[in-house]
Amino acid sequence: MPESRDQLPYFDHILDLIPREPDSDIITAFGTRHVHWGYFADPGSADGSVAGFAAAAEALTRRLCDAVPVKDGQAVLDAGCGFGGTVASLNERFSGMALTGLNIDGRQIRRARELVPGRDGNRIGFVTADATTLPFADSSLDVVLAVECIFHFPSRRRFFREARRVLKPGGRLGLSDFVPIAVALPAFLAGLPVLGFSEGARFFGSHNRLTCTLAGYRRLARTVGMRLVHDEDITANTLPTYPVVARLMRQQSQHGAARVVSLMGLVCQTRLLRYRILAFESVAS
């Protein structure tokens, strides 16, 4: 299929830097494994280092996979897999797995193939495809994951329908997302252009839709034949992420993006925007 960048300038920036500055802080943070926020078990002890953030990003992946939960011997799809960090983590922790990473950007898939070695007992593959049109047979997967990427997809509803289709009865969809509280959603959306959020947010992609509330996720699951079985608010555990990422953005002269990250951190501190780990189960027809 044709290669698509899907208007994600931050990935363009990372991929351009890799051959020129492979040891830079931003590549250490985002270019070698995970491209998402971190989970800090003790936020008060976070030291603000890039190494600490990278470890926290791995911890977030593990927290999500354990919430599903992922188990030995399963067929798992990581949709929006980036550079394959979640597949790498699962490959290291579990056995007898069929692990597939999927991304619409072929450049990310090529880097994932370079970074994630195979391991005896696990089958690993990477596919260039659209997460809202999954190239998998009905009822063929045990788990579908979407680690902090669903807001990039053109439609949450289409992704949920596809996840439900490819999951076996009783299979699980696990995701992490920025979830606004319902009472604050109108004000949150109205305030974004005023605060300059929209302009700076373009660096993070054209499909940034931080608009699905927890109630919205429950409704969405019901409409496709799934049910919410795990809800964990880890907002407080992600807060040390914001100053680290804002600093990295400023180092790259992405000052608008740095302002967006700082603003999101402030909104999360007020609890109007929350970071949640959610798991849904496919209900037998």
C-alpha positions as CSV (number, residue, x, y, z in Angstrom):
1,M,0.0,0.0,0.0
2,P,1.2,3.6,-0.5
3,E,3.3,4.9,2.4
4,S,1.5,7.5,4.5
5,R,2.8,10.0,7.0
6,D,-0.7,11.0,8.1
7,Q,0.5,14.4,9.0
8,L,2.5,13.6,12.2
9,P,5.3,16.2,12.2
10,Y,6.8,15.0,15.5
11,F,7.5,11.6,13.9
12,D,9.0,13.4,10.8
13,H,11.2,15.3,13.2
14,I,12.4,12.2,15.1
15,L,13.0,10.2,11.9
16,D,15.0,13.1,10.4
17,L,17.2,13.3,13.6
18,I,18.0,9.6,14.0
19,P,20.8,9.5,11.4
20,R,22.2,12.9,12.4
21,E,21.9,12.9,16.2
22,P,21.4,9.3,17.3
23,D,22.6,10.0,20.8
24,S,20.5,13.1,21.4
25,D,18.2,13.3,24.4
26,I,15.1,13.3,22.2
27,I,16.2,10.1,20.4
28,T,17.0,8.5,23.7
29,A,13.5,9.4,24.9
30,F,11.4,8.7,21.8
31,G,13.5,7.2,19.0
32,T,14.7,3.8,20.3
33,R,11.6,2.2,21.9
34,H,8.5,4.0,23.1
35,V,6.9,7.2,21.8
36,H,4.4,7.9,24.6
37,W,4.1,9.3,28.1
38,G,5.6,7.7,31.2
39,Y,4.1,6.0,34.3
40,F,6.0,7.0,37.5
41,A,5.0,4.7,40.4
42,D,6.3,7.4,42.9
43,P,5.8,10.7,41.1
44,G,7.5,12.6,43.9
45,S,10.8,10.8,43.4
46,A,11.0,11.6,39.6
47,D,14.3,13.2,38.9
48,G,13.4,14.8,35.5
49,S,16.1,12.8,33.7
50,V,15.6,11.4,30.2
51,A,16.7,8.0,31.4
52,G,14.1,8.2,34.2
53,F,11.5,9.1,31.6
54,A,12.4,6.3,29.3
55,A,12.1,3.8,32.2
56,A,8.7,5.3,33.0
57,A,7.5,4.9,29.4
58,E,8.4,1.2,29.6
59,A,6.5,1.1,32.9
60,L,3.4,2.5,31.3
61,T,3.5,-0.1,28.6
62,R,3.7,-2.8,31.2
63,R,1.0,-1.3,33.3
64,L,-1.4,-1.3,30.3
65,C,-0.5,-4.9,29.2
66,D,-0.9,-6.2,32.7
67,A,-4.3,-4.5,33.0
68,V,-5.7,-6.3,29.9
69,P,-4.1,-8.8,30.9
70,V,-1.7,-10.2,28.3
71,K,-0.7,-13.8,28.8
72,D,1.6,-16.4,27.4
73,G,0.5,-18.0,24.2
74,Q,-1.7,-15.2,22.9
75,A,-2.0,-13.6,19.5
76,V,-1.6,-9.8,20.1
77,L,-1.9,-6.8,17.8
78,D,-0.3,-3.5,18.8
79,A,-2.2,-0.9,16.6
80,G,-0.3,2.3,16.1
81,C,2.9,0.5,17.2
82,G,5.4,3.4,16.5
83,F,8.9,1.9,16.6
84,G,7.8,-1.4,18.1
85,G,8.4,-0.7,21.8
86,T,5.3,-2.5,23.0
87,V,6.0,-5.5,20.8
88,A,9.6,-5.5,22.1
89,S,8.4,-5.4,25.7
90,L,5.9,-8.2,25.2
91,N,8.6,-10.3,23.4
92,E,10.9,-10.0,26.4
93,R,8.2,-10.9,28.9
94,F,6.1,-13.6,27.4
95,S,6.4,-16.9,25.5
96,G,4.5,-18.7,22.7
97,M,3.3,-15.4,21.4
98,A,2.2,-14.2,17.9
99,L,3.0,-10.5,18.1
100,T,2.1,-8.0,15.4
101,G,2.8,-4.3,15.2
102,L,0.7,-2.2,12.9
103,N,1.2,1.4,11.7
104,I,0.1,3.5,8.8
105,D,3.6,5.0,8.4
106,G,5.9,2.6,6.6
107,R,9.0,4.5,7.9
108,Q,8.0,3.7,11.5
109,I,7.5,0.0,10.5
110,R,10.9,-0.2,8.9
111,R,12.6,1.2,12.1
112,A,10.5,-1.2,14.2
113,R,11.9,-4.1,12.2
114,E,15.4,-2.9,12.8
115,L,15.0,-2.4,16.5
116,V,13.0,-5.5,17.6
117,P,14.8,-8.8,17.3
118,G,13.0,-12.1,17.2
119,R,13.1,-14.5,20.1
120,D,12.7,-18.2,20.2
121,G,9.2,-19.2,21.0
122,N,7.6,-16.0,19.7
123,R,6.5,-15.0,16.2
124,I,7.0,-11.3,15.4
125,G,5.6,-9.3,12.4
126,F,5.1,-5.7,11.5
127,V,2.5,-4.5,9.0
128,T,1.9,-1.2,7.3
129,A,-1.9,-0.6,7.4
130,D,-4.7,1.6,8.7
131,A,-5.9,0.8,12.2
132,T,-9.5,1.5,11.1
133,T,-9.2,-1.2,8.4
134,L,-7.4,-4.0,10.0
135,P,-5.9,-6.7,7.6
136,F,-6.8,-9.6,9.9
137,A,-9.4,-12.4,9.8
138,D,-12.5,-12.3,12.0
139,S,-12.0,-13.7,15.5
140,S,-8.3,-14.3,15.0
141,L,-6.7,-12.3,17.9
142,D,-6.7,-12.6,21.6
143,V,-5.7,-9.0,22.4
144,V,-5.6,-5.7,20.5
145,L,-3.6,-2.8,22.1
146,A,-3.6,0.9,21.3
147,V,-1.0,2.6,23.5
148,E,-1.6,6.4,23.5
149,C,-2.4,6.6,19.8
150,I,-6.2,6.3,19.4
151,F,-6.6,10.1,19.1
152,H,-4.5,9.9,15.9
153,F,-7.0,7.5,14.2
154,P,-9.6,9.1,11.9
155,S,-12.4,7.4,13.9
156,R,-12.5,5.8,17.3
157,R,-15.8,4.1,16.3
158,R,-14.3,2.5,13.2
159,F,-11.3,1.3,15.2
160,F,-13.5,-0.2,17.9
161,R,-15.6,-2.0,15.3
162,E,-12.5,-3.4,13.7
163,A,-11.1,-4.5,17.0
164,R,-14.3,-6.2,17.9
165,R,-14.3,-8.0,14.5
166,V,-10.8,-9.4,14.8
167,L,-11.0,-10.3,18.5
168,K,-12.0,-13.8,19.5
169,P,-15.1,-14.0,21.8
170,G,-13.9,-12.9,25.2
171,G,-10.8,-11.2,23.7
172,R,-9.6,-7.9,25.1
173,L,-8.9,-4.4,23.7
174,G,-6.5,-2.4,25.9
175,L,-5.8,1.3,25.4
176,S,-4.5,4.4,27.1
177,D,-5.8,7.9,26.3
178,F,-6.2,11.4,27.5
179,V,-9.9,11.5,28.7
180,P,-11.6,14.8,29.6
181,I,-14.3,14.8,32.2
182,A,-17.7,15.4,30.8
183,V,-18.6,18.5,32.7
184,A,-15.4,20.2,31.5
185,L,-15.5,19.1,27.8
186,P,-17.3,22.1,26.3
187,A,-15.1,24.6,28.1
188,F,-12.0,22.6,27.3
189,L,-12.8,22.5,23.6
190,A,-13.8,26.2,23.5
191,G,-10.6,27.3,25.3
192,L,-8.1,25.5,23.0
193,P,-8.0,28.0,20.2
194,V,-8.0,31.0,22.6
195,L,-5.0,29.6,24.4
196,G,-3.1,28.8,21.2
197,F,-3.3,25.1,21.7
198,S,-4.5,24.3,18.2
199,E,-1.5,25.9,16.5
200,G,1.1,24.2,18.7
201,A,-0.7,20.9,18.6
202,R,-0.2,20.6,14.9
203,F,3.3,19.3,15.7
204,F,1.7,16.3,17.3
205,G,-0.6,15.4,14.4
206,S,-3.7,16.3,12.4
207,H,-6.0,13.9,14.2
208,N,-5.5,15.0,17.8
209,R,-9.0,14.4,19.2
210,L,-8.9,14.5,23.0
211,T,-12.7,14.5,23.1
212,C,-13.9,11.1,24.3
213,T,-15.1,11.0,27.9
214,L,-15.3,7.9,30.0
215,A,-19.1,7.8,29.4
216,G,-18.4,8.1,25.7
217,Y,-16.1,5.2,25.8
218,R,-18.7,3.1,27.6
219,R,-21.3,4.0,24.9
220,L,-18.8,3.3,22.1
221,A,-18.0,-0.1,23.5
222,R,-21.7,-1.0,23.8
223,T,-22.5,-0.1,20.2
224,V,-19.9,-2.5,18.9
225,G,-20.5,-5.4,21.3
226,M,-17.9,-4.8,23.9
227,R,-17.9,-3.9,27.6
228,L,-15.6,-1.9,29.8
229,V,-13.8,-4.3,32.2
230,H,-11.0,-2.1,33.5
231,D,-10.7,1.6,34.2
232,E,-7.6,3.1,35.9
233,D,-7.0,6.8,36.3
234,I,-3.2,7.2,36.3
235,T,-3.1,11.0,35.8
236,A,-1.0,11.6,38.9
237,N,1.5,9.0,37.8
238,T,2.0,10.7,34.4
239,L,2.5,14.2,35.7
240,P,6.4,14.1,35.8
241,T,6.2,13.5,32.0
242,Y,5.2,17.0,31.1
243,P,8.3,19.0,32.2
244,V,10.6,16.5,30.6
245,V,8.8,16.5,27.3
246,A,8.4,20.3,27.3
247,R,12.1,20.6,27.9
248,L,12.9,18.3,25.0
249,M,10.6,20.3,22.7
250,R,12.4,23.5,23.7
251,Q,15.8,21.9,23.0
252,Q,14.5,21.2,19.5
253,S,13.2,24.8,19.1
254,Q,9.6,23.5,19.0
255,H,8.4,26.2,21.3
256,G,4.8,26.0,20.3
257,A,4.8,22.3,21.1
258,A,6.5,22.9,24.4
259,R,3.7,25.3,25.4
260,V,1.1,22.7,24.4
261,V,2.7,20.1,26.6
262,S,3.0,22.5,29.5
263,L,-0.6,23.5,29.2
264,M,-1.7,19.9,29.0
265,G,0.2,19.3,32.2
266,L,-1.6,22.2,34.0
267,V,-5.0,20.9,32.7
268,C,-4.2,17.5,34.0
269,Q,-3.2,18.9,37.4
270,T,-6.7,20.5,37.7
271,R,-8.1,17.0,36.8
272,L,-10.1,18.4,33.9
273,L,-8.1,16.1,31.6
274,R,-7.2,12.7,32.8
275,Y,-4.9,9.9,31.6
276,R,-6.7,6.6,31.8
277,I,-5.9,2.9,31.1
278,L,-9.0,1.2,29.8
279,A,-9.7,-2.4,28.9
280,F,-12.7,-3.7,27.0
281,E,-13.9,-7.3,26.5
282,S,-15.5,-8.6,23.3
283,V,-19.0,-9.9,24.3
284,A,-20.1,-13.1,22.6
285,S,-22.9,-12.5,20.1
